[in-house]
Amino acid sequence: MPALYIHIPFCTGKCPYCDFFSRSPRTNEITAYIEALCLDIDYHLAGFLNGAALKSVFFGGGTPSLLSAAQIDTILSHIYRCAALADDIEISLEGNPCSCNDSTRLRDYRRAGVNRLSLGVQSFNDADLLFLGRRHNAATAMTATELALNNFDNVNIDLMFALPTQNNASVEHSCQLLHQLQPQHLSVYGLSIEANTPFATMLQQKEIAAVDEELFHHQFLHYHKVLTALGYEHYEISNYARPGYRCRHNLTYWQRRPYLGIGAGAHSFIADGWGQRLAAPDSIEQYIEAVTTGGTVRALLETFDHAQAMAEFAYLGLRCCDGIDERQFQHLFGCSFSAHFSHAISRCGHHLHRDNSRWHMDSASWLLYDHLISAFL
């Protein structure tokens, strides 16, 4: 079943590591933007679904928790009018601890229809948060997490590791807190310095150090060891879940299934032919104008041929512990995974495992993922 992504591009300030499209809102801009989102949904969602039931809605950003529960409810009401919903639909909202540290606000989000909250904690250490340019401290992160767990049955926490300010003791402290908190889902990302971010400039000017690979490897494997011992599934390179709590929306991406992106800068994947990827303009003004004037809202980024579709399917599938199933691959693409990618499989050597009809990588091999997957591309 398909999924829907809603991009909320507003933030109170840009974090130095962030390369997503976002900025501070201008006067009355949020109201105008929500009106455009609702028009876009009204015009395009039903046609995209073509009668299929919607399995997930994800409010990402930016900082979606800058929107009130009433504003989220307005957007969801337009979705409900245009779409049939799966009985177990997952509706996620990303939020920052600063705007999610009030029980009343969280209860209102839940009444509006949100049933999964994703908190951008990043760290429970004040020095790390200062380095990352976050606007909350460790105490606020802890309070927001506890309130989220008290008000939602499905909570994700985002954490980052391999920071220049971070030592192994800091990671161990986070692991101890996770043992206490036990959220249903965790996204644990190693720091990646992306082009055109303040961190990239700071790295070039030698104001910060490059990511230490040895530290990265140690902390990645430490999180894996601790979290799997606590009963979490390490089901994707950076994601852990309690059984039954894998993020259904993100699985749509990793399983190369169709999704519609609504909002400025949002991407979509359409399953026509071997697949097409589209994107809305990463300009709030251009997006609002395109929607309100009936212009082209999403431009074509790429159309996949057979070989490109197989390569992307491999790239996405091998990120996950479920890997690639030979029978599914044969059904989708009309050829054998092991035959088509025999050279790439050989180059991966012992890092790529086959269990019956399933090809997959183990957690240690994921540390070499970018190198290993290049053989498939």
WODAPE-V484071 format. One record per run of one state. SS is the DSSP state (~ for helix, > for strand, _ for the rest). FROM is the first residue (numbers start at 1). TO is the last residue. If there is no record, write none. Layout:
BEGIN
{{SS;FROM;TO} {SS;FROM;TO}}
END
This chain:
BEGIN
{{_;1;2} {>;3;8} {_;9;9} {>;10;10} {_;11;22} {>;23;23} {_;24;28} {~;29;49} {_;50;53} {>;54;61} {_;62;63} {~;64;66} {_;67;68} {~;69;82} {_;83;84} {>;85;95} {_;96;96} {~;97;99} {_;100;102} {~;103;112} {_;113;115} {>;116;122} {_;123;125} {~;126;131} {_;132;137} {~;138;151} {_;152;154} {>;155;161} {_;162;167} {~;168;181} {_;182;184} {>;185;190} {_;191;197} {~;198;204} {_;205;212} {~;213;229} {_;230;232} {>;233;236} {_;237;238} {>;239;241} {_;242;247} {~;248;254} {_;255;258} {>;259;262} {_;263;266} {>;267;270} {_;271;275} {>;276;280} {_;281;283} {~;284;292} {_;293;297} {>;298;303} {_;304;305} {~;306;317} {_;318;319} {>;320;320} {_;321;323} {>;324;325} {~;326;333} {_;334;336} {~;337;340} {_;341;341} {~;342;351} {>;352;355} {_;356;357} {>;358;361} {_;362;362} {~;363;366} {_;367;368} {~;369;376} {_;377;377}}
END
